[in-house]
Amino acid sequence: MKAETVLDSDYKPAEDEPFMNDRQVEYFRRKLLEWKSQLLSDSKDTVTGMQEGTRNIPDVSDRASEETDRALELRTRDRQRKLVSKIDSALRRIEDGSYGYCDVTGEPISLKRLDARPIATMSLEAQERHERKEKVYRDDR
């Protein structure tokens, strides 16, 4: 079993330290776990709110408005469910040692990018190439 890495509450990964050292890995692991916890808590609150909020609304336009709100909320929760799956994938990459490295090039993903988007699987350059290729493909249709 790996010894737990102690982090100061104000620790931020820095470019001048070894990439994906124990402190950086622990920082991102905690960041991902906190994000996942928040998403799951929000989701639970939504389900509870929807169960408690079910009511019979006689006015057709009020009912339509409430249905639209519910549909939007459900779409948001679906996006968050997919995000939780990506967070789980990032946590698995932390465990297998591949976290922080680009899936395409194998090069390190910048700490700035990982801090902004801890589920990133590609470096900024590889992501931009991927999006350009995707756009060209869509435009060709």
DSSP file (Angstrom, degrees, kcal/mol; ACC not computed):
  #  RESIDUE AA STRUCTURE BP1 BP2  ACC     N-H-->O    O-->H-N    N-H-->O    O-->H-N    TCO  KAPPA ALPHA  PHI   PSI    X-CA   Y-CA   Z-CA
    1    1 A M              0   0    0      0, 0.0     2,-0.2     0, 0.0     0, 0.0   0.000 360.0 360.0 360.0 138.6    0.0    0.0    0.0
    2    2 A K        -     0   0    0      1,-0.1     2,-0.1     3,-0.0     3,-0.1  -0.528 360.0-111.7 -78.6 138.0    1.3    3.5   -0.9
    3    3 A A        -     0   0    0     -2,-0.2     2,-0.2     1,-0.1    -1,-0.1  -0.436  39.3-104.6 -67.4 141.7    2.0    6.0    1.8
    4    4 A E        -     0   0    0     -2,-0.1     2,-0.4     1,-0.1    -1,-0.1  -0.481  30.0-130.3 -71.9 135.0   -0.4    8.9    1.9
    5    5 A T        -     0   0    0     -2,-0.2     2,-0.5    17,-0.1    -1,-0.1  -0.719  16.8-136.9 -86.6 131.1    1.0   12.1    0.5
    6    6 A V        -     0   0    0     -2,-0.4     2,-0.4     0, 0.0    20,-0.0  -0.768  22.3-169.4 -91.7 129.1    0.4   15.2    2.7
    7    7 A L        -     0   0    0     -2,-0.5     2,-0.2    19,-0.1    16,-0.0  -0.944  22.1-125.9-119.5 139.2   -0.6   18.3    0.9
    8    8 A D    >   -     0   0    0     -2,-0.4     3,-1.7     1,-0.1     0, 0.0  -0.517  30.1-118.7 -70.7 150.3   -0.9   21.9    2.3
    9    9 A S  T 3  S+     0   0    0      1,-0.3    -1,-0.1    -2,-0.2    -2,-0.0   0.743 115.1  48.1 -65.4 -21.5   -4.4   23.3    1.6
   10   10 A D  T 3  S+     0   0    0      2,-0.0    -1,-0.3     0, 0.0     2,-0.1   0.273  82.0 133.2-102.1  12.2   -2.8   26.0   -0.5
   11   11 A Y    <   -     0   0    0     -3,-1.7    -4,-0.0    12,-0.0     0, 0.0  -0.401  29.5-179.7 -65.5 135.1   -0.6   23.7   -2.6
   12   12 A K        -     0   0    0     -2,-0.1    12,-0.1     0, 0.0    -2,-0.0  -0.998  34.7-107.6-132.1 132.2   -0.7   24.2   -6.4
   13   13 A P        -     0   0    0      0, 0.0     2,-0.3     0, 0.0     6,-0.0  -0.301  38.6-154.0 -57.3 141.7    1.3   22.1   -8.8
   14   14 A A    >   -     0   0    0      4,-0.1     3,-1.4     1,-0.1    10,-0.1  -0.916  22.9-130.0-123.8 148.7    4.2   24.0  -10.3
   15   15 A E  T 3  S+     0   0    0     -2,-0.3     4,-0.1     1,-0.3    -1,-0.1   0.717 103.6  65.7 -65.8 -21.9    6.0   23.6  -13.6
   16   16 A D  T 3  S+     0   0    0      2,-0.1    -1,-0.3     3,-0.0     3,-0.0   0.339  90.7  75.3 -88.8   9.7    9.4   23.6  -11.8
   17   17 A E  S <  S-     0   0    0     -3,-1.4     3,-0.1     1,-0.1     4,-0.0  -0.805 102.2 -75.0-113.4 161.0    8.8   20.4  -10.0
   18   18 A P    >   -     0   0    0      0, 0.0     3,-1.3     0, 0.0     6,-0.2  -0.269  59.9-101.7 -56.6 135.4    8.9   16.8  -11.4
   19   19 A F  T 3  S-     0   0    0      1,-0.3    -4,-0.1    -4,-0.1    -3,-0.0  -0.361  98.6  -0.3 -65.0 133.0    5.9   16.1  -13.6
   20   20 A M  T 3  S+     0   0    0      1,-0.1    -1,-0.3    -2,-0.1    79,-0.0   0.844  87.6 166.8  54.1  41.7    3.2   14.0  -11.8
   21   21 A N    <>  -     0   0    0     -3,-1.3     4,-2.7     1,-0.1     5,-0.2  -0.232  56.6 -87.4 -69.8 174.1    5.2   13.6   -8.7
   22   22 A D  H  > S+     0   0    0      1,-0.2     4,-2.4     2,-0.2     5,-0.2   0.861 129.0  51.2 -56.0 -39.3    3.3   12.2   -5.6
   23   23 A R  H  > S+     0   0    0      2,-0.2     4,-2.4     1,-0.2    -1,-0.2   0.920 111.8  46.3 -66.6 -43.0    2.1   15.7   -4.5
   24   24 A Q  H  > S+     0   0    0      2,-0.2     4,-2.5    -6,-0.2     5,-0.2   0.928 112.7  50.0 -64.6 -44.6    0.7   16.5   -8.0
   25   25 A V  H  X S+     0   0    0     -4,-2.7     4,-2.5     1,-0.2    -2,-0.2   0.929 112.8  46.7 -59.6 -45.6   -1.0   13.2   -8.3
   26   26 A E  H  X S+     0   0    0     -4,-2.4     4,-2.6    -5,-0.2     5,-0.2   0.891 109.7  54.6 -64.7 -39.4   -2.5   13.6   -4.9
   27   27 A Y  H  X S+     0   0    0     -4,-2.4     4,-2.2     1,-0.2    -2,-0.2   0.944 113.3  41.1 -57.8 -50.0   -3.6   17.1   -5.7
   28   28 A F  H  X S+     0   0    0     -4,-2.5     4,-2.6     2,-0.2     5,-0.2   0.866 112.3  55.1 -70.2 -35.7   -5.4   16.0   -8.9
   29   29 A R  H  X S+     0   0    0     -4,-2.5     4,-2.5    -5,-0.2    -2,-0.2   0.946 111.9  43.8 -60.8 -47.1   -6.9   12.9   -7.2
   30   30 A R  H  X S+     0   0    0     -4,-2.6     4,-2.7     2,-0.2     5,-0.2   0.904 112.3  52.8 -64.2 -41.2   -8.4   15.1   -4.5
   31   31 A K  H  X S+     0   0    0     -4,-2.2     4,-2.1    -5,-0.2    -2,-0.2   0.924 112.1  45.6 -60.6 -44.9   -9.6   17.6   -7.0
   32   32 A L  H  X S+     0   0    0     -4,-2.6     4,-2.6     2,-0.2    -2,-0.2   0.910 113.0  49.5 -65.4 -43.4  -11.4   14.9   -9.0
   33   33 A L  H  X S+     0   0    0     -4,-2.5     4,-2.4    -5,-0.2    -2,-0.2   0.896 111.8  48.3 -65.0 -39.9  -12.9   13.2   -5.9
   34   34 A E  H  X S+     0   0    0     -4,-2.7     4,-2.2     2,-0.2    -1,-0.2   0.908 112.3  49.3 -65.8 -41.1  -14.3   16.6   -4.6
   35   35 A W  H  X S+     0   0    0     -4,-2.1     4,-2.3    -5,-0.2    -2,-0.2   0.925 112.5  47.7 -62.6 -45.6  -15.7   17.4   -8.1
   36   36 A K  H  X S+     0   0    0     -4,-2.6     4,-2.6     1,-0.2     5,-0.2   0.917 110.5  51.9 -62.1 -44.2  -17.4   13.9   -8.3
   37   37 A S  H  X S+     0   0    0     -4,-2.4     4,-2.1     1,-0.2    -1,-0.2   0.904 110.2  48.8 -59.6 -42.8  -18.8   14.3   -4.7
   38   38 A Q  H  X S+     0   0    0     -4,-2.2     4,-2.5     2,-0.2    -1,-0.2   0.914 111.5  49.1 -64.5 -43.8  -20.3   17.7   -5.6
   39   39 A L  H  X S+     0   0    0     -4,-2.3     4,-2.3     1,-0.2    -2,-0.2   0.914 112.2  47.9 -62.6 -43.1  -21.9   16.3   -8.8
   40   40 A L  H  X S+     0   0    0     -4,-2.6     4,-2.3     2,-0.2    -1,-0.2   0.880 111.7  50.4 -66.8 -37.0  -23.4   13.3   -7.0
   41   41 A S  H  X S+     0   0    0     -4,-2.1     4,-2.3    -5,-0.2    -2,-0.2   0.924 111.0  48.5 -65.4 -44.5  -24.7   15.5   -4.2
   42   42 A D  H  X S+     0   0    0     -4,-2.5     4,-2.0     1,-0.2    -2,-0.2   0.902 111.2  51.1 -60.5 -41.4  -26.3   17.9   -6.8
   43   43 A S  H  X S+     0   0    0     -4,-2.3     4,-2.3     2,-0.2    -1,-0.2   0.911 109.2  49.7 -63.7 -43.6  -27.8   14.9   -8.6
   44   44 A K  H  X S+     0   0    0     -4,-2.3     4,-2.4     1,-0.2    -1,-0.2   0.908 109.9  51.5 -62.0 -42.2  -29.3   13.5   -5.4
   45   45 A D  H  X S+     0   0    0     -4,-2.3     4,-2.6     1,-0.2    -1,-0.2   0.881 109.3  51.2 -61.7 -38.6  -30.8   17.0   -4.6
   46   46 A T  H  X S+     0   0    0     -4,-2.0     4,-2.7     2,-0.2     5,-0.2   0.929 110.1  47.7 -65.0 -46.4  -32.4   17.1   -8.0
   47   47 A V  H  X S+     0   0    0     -4,-2.3     4,-2.4     2,-0.2     5,-0.2   0.933 114.2  47.2 -61.4 -46.0  -34.0   13.7   -7.7
   48   48 A T  H  X S+     0   0    0     -4,-2.4     4,-2.5     1,-0.2     5,-0.2   0.931 113.3  48.9 -60.8 -46.0  -35.3   14.5   -4.3
   49   49 A G  H  X S+     0   0    0     -4,-2.6     4,-2.0     1,-0.2    -2,-0.2   0.880 111.3  49.0 -62.4 -39.5  -36.6   17.9   -5.5
   50   50 A M  H  < S+     0   0    0     -4,-2.7     4,-0.5     2,-0.2    -1,-0.2   0.890 111.9  48.8 -69.2 -38.3  -38.3   16.3   -8.5
   51   51 A Q  H >< S+     0   0    0     -4,-2.4     3,-0.6    -5,-0.2    -2,-0.2   0.914 118.1  40.0 -66.4 -42.0  -40.0   13.7   -6.4
   52   52 A E  H 3< S+     0   0    0     -4,-2.5    -2,-0.2     1,-0.2    -1,-0.2   0.784 112.4  57.5 -76.2 -26.7  -41.2   16.3   -3.9
   53   53 A G  T 3< S+     0   0    0     -4,-2.0     2,-0.4    -5,-0.2    -1,-0.2   0.450  72.6 119.7 -87.3   0.0  -42.1   18.8   -6.6
   54   54 A T    <   +     0   0    0     -3,-0.6     2,-0.3    -4,-0.5    -3,-0.0  -0.514  38.9 149.1 -69.0 122.2  -44.5   16.5   -8.5
   55   55 A R        -     0   0    0     -2,-0.4     2,-0.7     2,-0.0    -2,-0.0  -0.976  52.1-102.6-151.0 162.0  -47.9   18.3   -8.5
   56   56 A N        -     0   0    0     -2,-0.3    -2,-0.0     2,-0.0     7,-0.0  -0.801  33.8-169.6 -91.5 115.9  -51.0   18.6  -10.6
   57   57 A I        -     0   0    0     -2,-0.7     6,-0.1     1,-0.1    -2,-0.0  -0.921   7.9-166.1-110.4 112.8  -50.9   22.0  -12.4
   58   58 A P        +     0   0    0      0, 0.0     2,-0.4     0, 0.0    -1,-0.1   0.857  65.2  86.6 -69.1 -34.9  -54.3   22.8  -14.0
   59   59 A D  S  > S-     0   0    0      1,-0.2     4,-2.5     2,-0.1     5,-0.2  -0.526  70.7-147.7 -72.7 124.7  -53.1   25.7  -16.2
   60   60 A V  H  > S+     0   0    0     -2,-0.4     4,-2.6     1,-0.2     5,-0.2   0.896  95.8  47.1 -60.9 -44.7  -51.7   24.3  -19.5
   61   61 A S  H  > S+     0   0    0      2,-0.2     4,-2.2     1,-0.2    -1,-0.2   0.876 112.8  49.6 -69.7 -35.0  -49.1   27.0  -20.0
   62   62 A D  H  > S+     0   0    0      2,-0.2     4,-2.3     1,-0.2    -2,-0.2   0.908 112.4  48.4 -65.7 -41.0  -47.9   26.7  -16.4
   63   63 A R  H  X S+     0   0    0     -4,-2.5     4,-2.6     2,-0.2    -2,-0.2   0.913 111.2  50.0 -64.5 -42.9  -47.7   22.9  -16.8
   64   64 A A  H  X S+     0   0    0     -4,-2.6     4,-2.3     1,-0.2    -1,-0.2   0.902 110.3  50.5 -62.5 -40.9  -45.8   23.3  -20.1
   65   65 A S  H  X S+     0   0    0     -4,-2.2     4,-2.3     1,-0.2    -1,-0.2   0.917 111.3  47.8 -63.3 -43.6  -43.3   25.7  -18.4
   66   66 A E  H  X S+     0   0    0     -4,-2.3     4,-2.4     2,-0.2    -2,-0.2   0.894 110.9  51.2 -65.6 -39.3  -42.7   23.2  -15.6
   67   67 A E  H  X S+     0   0    0     -4,-2.6     4,-2.6     2,-0.2    -1,-0.2   0.894 109.5  50.8 -63.7 -39.8  -42.2   20.3  -18.0
   68   68 A T  H  X S+     0   0    0     -4,-2.3     4,-2.4     2,-0.2    -2,-0.2   0.923 110.3  49.4 -63.0 -44.3  -39.7   22.4  -19.9
   69   69 A D  H  X S+     0   0    0     -4,-2.3     4,-2.3     1,-0.2    -2,-0.2   0.905 112.0  48.6 -60.2 -42.5  -37.9   23.2  -16.7
   70   70 A R  H  X S+     0   0    0     -4,-2.4     4,-2.6     2,-0.2    -2,-0.2   0.905 110.2  50.9 -65.0 -42.4  -37.8   19.5  -15.8
   71   71 A A  H  X S+     0   0    0     -4,-2.6     4,-2.2     2,-0.2    -2,-0.2   0.912 111.3  48.5 -63.0 -42.2  -36.6   18.5  -19.2
   72   72 A L  H  X S+     0   0    0     -4,-2.4     4,-2.3     2,-0.2    -1,-0.2   0.918 111.5  49.9 -62.7 -43.8  -33.7   21.0  -19.0
   73   73 A E  H  X S+     0   0    0     -4,-2.3     4,-2.4     1,-0.2    -2,-0.2   0.904 110.5  49.9 -62.0 -42.0  -32.9   19.8  -15.5
   74   74 A L  H  X S+     0   0    0     -4,-2.6     4,-2.1     2,-0.2    -1,-0.2   0.881 109.8  50.5 -66.5 -37.6  -32.8   16.2  -16.7
   75   75 A R  H  X S+     0   0    0     -4,-2.2     4,-2.2     2,-0.2    -1,-0.2   0.910 110.6  50.2 -64.2 -41.5  -30.5   17.1  -19.6
   76   76 A T  H  X S+     0   0    0     -4,-2.3     4,-2.1     1,-0.2    -2,-0.2   0.926 111.0  48.4 -61.8 -44.9  -28.2   18.9  -17.2
   77   77 A R  H  X S+     0   0    0     -4,-2.4     4,-2.3     1,-0.2    -1,-0.2   0.858 108.5  54.4 -65.0 -35.3  -28.1   15.8  -14.9
   78   78 A D  H  X S+     0   0    0     -4,-2.1     4,-2.1     2,-0.2    -1,-0.2   0.916 108.3  48.9 -65.0 -41.8  -27.4   13.5  -17.9
   79   79 A R  H  X S+     0   0    0     -4,-2.2     4,-1.9     1,-0.2    -2,-0.2   0.899 111.8  49.7 -61.9 -39.9  -24.4   15.7  -18.8
   80   80 A Q  H  X S+     0   0    0     -4,-2.1     4,-2.3     2,-0.2    -2,-0.2   0.861 106.5  55.2 -68.5 -34.6  -23.3   15.5  -15.2
   81   81 A R  H  X S+     0   0    0     -4,-2.3     4,-1.7     2,-0.2    -1,-0.2   0.917 109.4  47.4 -62.1 -42.6  -23.7   11.7  -15.2
   82   82 A K  H  X S+     0   0    0     -4,-2.1     4,-1.8     1,-0.2    -2,-0.2   0.865 109.9  53.7 -65.7 -35.6  -21.4   11.5  -18.2
   83   83 A L  H  X S+     0   0    0     -4,-1.9     4,-2.4     2,-0.2    -2,-0.2   0.892 104.5  53.9 -65.4 -40.4  -19.0   13.8  -16.5
   84   84 A V  H  X S+     0   0    0     -4,-2.3     4,-2.6     1,-0.2    -1,-0.2   0.896 106.9  52.8 -60.4 -39.7  -18.9   11.5  -13.4
   85   85 A S  H  X S+     0   0    0     -4,-1.7     4,-2.0     2,-0.2    -1,-0.2   0.900 109.4  48.2 -62.2 -40.8  -17.9    8.7  -15.8
   86   86 A K  H  X S+     0   0    0     -4,-1.8     4,-2.2     2,-0.2    -2,-0.2   0.863 110.3  52.1 -67.7 -35.5  -15.1   10.8  -17.2
   87   87 A I  H  X S+     0   0    0     -4,-2.4     4,-2.4     2,-0.2    -2,-0.2   0.925 108.6  50.4 -64.8 -44.2  -14.0   11.6  -13.6
   88   88 A D  H  X S+     0   0    0     -4,-2.6     4,-2.0     1,-0.2    -2,-0.2   0.896 109.8  51.1 -59.5 -40.1  -13.9    7.9  -12.8
   89   89 A S  H  X S+     0   0    0     -4,-2.0     4,-2.0     2,-0.2    -1,-0.2   0.911 109.4  49.9 -63.4 -42.8  -11.9    7.3  -15.9
   90   90 A A  H  X S+     0   0    0     -4,-2.2     4,-1.9     1,-0.2    -2,-0.2   0.891 109.2  52.1 -63.3 -39.7   -9.4   10.0  -14.8
   91   91 A L  H  X S+     0   0    0     -4,-2.4     4,-1.9     1,-0.2    -1,-0.2   0.877 108.2  51.2 -65.0 -37.0   -9.2    8.4  -11.4
   92   92 A R  H  X S+     0   0    0     -4,-2.0     4,-2.1     2,-0.2    -1,-0.2   0.887 108.0  52.5 -65.1 -38.0   -8.4    5.0  -13.0
   93   93 A R  H  X>S+     0   0    0     -4,-2.0     6,-1.5     2,-0.2     5,-1.4   0.863 106.5  53.6 -65.8 -34.5   -5.6    6.7  -15.0
   94   94 A I  H ><5S+     0   0    0     -4,-1.9     3,-0.7     4,-0.2    -1,-0.2   0.938 109.8  48.4 -62.1 -44.8   -4.2    8.1  -11.8
   95   95 A E  H 3<5S+     0   0    0     -4,-1.9    -2,-0.2     1,-0.2    -1,-0.2   0.868 114.7  43.5 -64.5 -37.3   -4.1    4.5  -10.4
   96   96 A D  H 3<5S-     0   0    0     -4,-2.1    -1,-0.2    -5,-0.1    -2,-0.2   0.477 112.9-115.9 -91.6   0.3   -2.4    3.1  -13.5
   97   97 A G  T <<5S+     0   0    0     -4,-0.8    -3,-0.2    -3,-0.7    -4,-0.1   0.527  88.9 105.6  85.7   5.5    0.1    5.9  -13.8
   98   98 A S    > < +     0   0    0     -5,-1.4     3,-1.5    -6,-0.2    -4,-0.2   0.488  44.9 120.4 -97.0  -2.5   -1.1    7.3  -17.2
   99   99 A Y  T 3  S+     0   0    0     -6,-1.5     3,-0.1     1,-0.2    22,-0.1  -0.358  72.6  25.2 -64.0 137.2   -2.8   10.4  -15.8
  100  100 A G  T 3  S+     0   0    0     20,-0.4     9,-3.5     1,-0.3     2,-0.4   0.376  97.5 107.3  93.9  -4.0   -1.5   13.7  -17.1
  101  101 A Y  B <  S-A  108   0A   0     -3,-1.5    -1,-0.3     7,-0.3     6,-0.1  -0.904  76.6-106.4-112.7 138.9   -0.1   12.3  -20.3
  102  102 A C     >  -     0   0    0      5,-3.4     4,-1.7    -2,-0.4    20,-0.3  -0.359  16.2-144.7 -63.6 130.5   -1.7   12.9  -23.7
  103  103 A D  T  4 S+     0   0    0     18,-3.2    -1,-0.1     1,-0.2    19,-0.1   0.775  99.4  41.5 -63.7 -27.3   -3.5    9.8  -25.2
  104  104 A V  T  4 S+     0   0    0     17,-0.3    -1,-0.2     3,-0.1    18,-0.1   0.917 131.2  17.1 -88.8 -49.4   -2.4   10.9  -28.7
  105  105 A T  T  4 S-     0   0    0      2,-0.2    -2,-0.2     3,-0.0    17,-0.1   0.673  86.3-131.4-101.6 -20.0    1.2   11.9  -28.3
  106  106 A G     <  +     0   0    0     -4,-1.7    -3,-0.1     1,-0.3     3,-0.1   0.415  65.2 131.4  79.4  -3.0    2.2   10.5  -24.9
  107  107 A E        -     0   0    0      1,-0.1    -5,-3.4    -6,-0.1    -1,-0.3  -0.422  69.2 -86.8 -78.4 156.4    3.6   13.9  -23.9
  108  108 A P  B     -A  101   0A   0      0, 0.0     2,-0.4     0, 0.0    -7,-0.3  -0.363  37.4-128.5 -61.6 140.6    2.7   15.5  -20.6
  109  109 A I        -     0   0    0     -9,-3.5    14,-0.1    14,-0.1     5,-0.1  -0.742  40.2 -95.6 -85.1 138.2   -0.5   17.6  -20.6
  110  110 A S     >  -     0   0    0     -2,-0.4     4,-2.5     1,-0.1     5,-0.2  -0.218  22.7-129.5 -59.4 144.3    0.2   21.1  -19.2
  111  111 A L  H  > S+     0   0    0      1,-0.2     4,-2.6     2,-0.2     5,-0.2   0.855 109.8  57.9 -60.8 -35.2   -0.5   21.5  -15.5
  112  112 A K  H  > S+     0   0    0      2,-0.2     4,-1.9     1,-0.2    -1,-0.2   0.923 108.5  45.1 -61.2 -44.5   -2.5   24.7  -16.3
  113  113 A R  H  > S+     0   0    0      2,-0.2     4,-3.1     1,-0.2    -2,-0.2   0.921 113.7  49.2 -65.8 -44.5   -4.8   22.6  -18.6
  114  114 A L  H  < S+     0   0    0     -4,-2.5    -2,-0.2     1,-0.2    -1,-0.2   0.867 110.0  51.7 -64.7 -35.1   -5.1   19.8  -16.1
  115  115 A D  H  < S+     0   0    0     -4,-2.6    -1,-0.2    -5,-0.2    -2,-0.2   0.900 116.2  40.4 -67.2 -38.9   -5.9   22.3  -13.3
  116  116 A A  H  < S+     0   0    0     -4,-1.9    -2,-0.2     1,-0.3    -1,-0.2   0.859 136.6  16.9 -75.8 -36.3   -8.6   23.9  -15.5
  117  117 A R    ><  -     0   0    0     -4,-3.1     3,-2.4    -5,-0.2    -1,-0.3  -0.701  67.2-178.6-139.3  81.7   -9.9   20.5  -16.9
  118  118 A P  T 3  S+     0   0    0      0, 0.0   -18,-0.1     0, 0.0    -4,-0.1   0.601  81.9  60.0 -63.9 -10.1   -8.7   17.7  -14.7
  119  119 A I  T 3  S+     0   0    0    -20,-0.0    -5,-0.1    -5,-0.0   -30,-0.0   0.381  75.4 133.5 -95.4   4.3  -10.4   15.1  -16.9
  120  120 A A    <   -     0   0    0     -3,-2.4   -20,-0.4    -7,-0.2   -11,-0.1  -0.249  31.3-179.4 -57.4 138.2   -8.4   16.2  -20.0
  121  121 A T        +     0   0    0      1,-0.1   -18,-3.2     2,-0.1     2,-0.3   0.415  64.1  52.5-116.4  -4.7   -6.9   13.2  -22.0
  122  122 A M  S    S-     0   0    0    -20,-0.3    -1,-0.1   -19,-0.1   -20,-0.1  -0.962  84.2-109.8-132.8 150.0   -5.1   15.2  -24.7
  123  123 A S     >  -     0   0    0     -2,-0.3     4,-2.7     1,-0.1     5,-0.2  -0.282  42.7-103.6 -65.3 163.3   -2.6   18.1  -24.7
  124  124 A L  H  > S+     0   0    0      1,-0.2     4,-2.5     2,-0.2     5,-0.2   0.905 122.6  50.1 -58.0 -42.7   -4.0   21.4  -25.9
  125  125 A E  H  > S+     0   0    0      2,-0.2     4,-2.4     1,-0.2    -1,-0.2   0.929 112.0  46.1 -64.0 -45.8   -2.3   21.0  -29.3
  126  126 A A  H  > S+     0   0    0      1,-0.2     4,-2.5     2,-0.2    -1,-0.2   0.887 112.7  51.5 -64.9 -38.3   -3.6   17.4  -29.8
  127  127 A Q  H  X S+     0   0    0     -4,-2.7     4,-2.6     2,-0.2    -2,-0.2   0.916 109.8  49.1 -64.2 -43.2   -7.1   18.6  -28.7
  128  128 A E  H  X S+     0   0    0     -4,-2.5     4,-2.4    -5,-0.2    -2,-0.2   0.914 111.6  48.8 -64.0 -42.4   -7.0   21.5  -31.2
  129  129 A R  H  X S+     0   0    0     -4,-2.4     4,-2.6     2,-0.2    -2,-0.2   0.927 111.6  50.5 -60.4 -44.4   -5.9   19.1  -34.0
  130  130 A H  H  X S+     0   0    0     -4,-2.5     4,-2.4     1,-0.2    -2,-0.2   0.914 111.7  47.1 -59.3 -45.2   -8.7   16.7  -33.1
  131  131 A E  H  X S+     0   0    0     -4,-2.6     4,-2.3     2,-0.2    -1,-0.2   0.875 111.4  50.7 -68.2 -37.3  -11.3   19.5  -33.2
  132  132 A R  H  X S+     0   0    0     -4,-2.4     4,-2.5     2,-0.2    -2,-0.2   0.930 112.1  47.4 -63.8 -44.2  -10.1   20.8  -36.5
  133  133 A K  H  X S+     0   0    0     -4,-2.6     4,-2.5     1,-0.2    -2,-0.2   0.911 111.9  50.5 -61.2 -43.3  -10.2   17.4  -38.0
  134  134 A E  H  X S+     0   0    0     -4,-2.4     4,-2.4     2,-0.2    -1,-0.2   0.898 110.5  49.4 -61.8 -42.0  -13.7   16.9  -36.6
  135  135 A K  H  X S+     0   0    0     -4,-2.3     4,-2.7     2,-0.2    -2,-0.2   0.915 110.9  49.0 -65.3 -43.8  -14.9   20.2  -38.0
  136  136 A V  H  X S+     0   0    0     -4,-2.5     4,-1.6     1,-0.2    -2,-0.2   0.917 111.3  50.6 -61.6 -42.4  -13.5   19.4  -41.5
  137  137 A Y  H  X S+     0   0    0     -4,-2.5     4,-0.6     1,-0.2    -2,-0.2   0.920 112.4  46.1 -61.5 -44.3  -15.2   16.0  -41.3
  138  138 A R  H >< S+     0   0    0     -4,-2.4     3,-0.9     1,-0.2    -2,-0.2   0.897 111.4  52.0 -66.0 -40.0  -18.5   17.6  -40.4
  139  139 A D  H 3< S+     0   0    0     -4,-2.7    -1,-0.2     1,-0.2    -2,-0.2   0.771 102.9  60.4 -68.7 -25.0  -18.2   20.3  -43.1
  140  140 A D  H 3<        0   0    0     -4,-1.6    -1,-0.2     1,-0.2    -2,-0.2   0.679 360.0 360.0 -74.6 -18.4  -17.5   17.6  -45.7
  141  141 A R    <<        0   0    0     -3,-0.9    -1,-0.2    -4,-0.6    -2,-0.1   0.483 360.0 360.0 -70.9 360.0  -20.9   16.0  -45.1
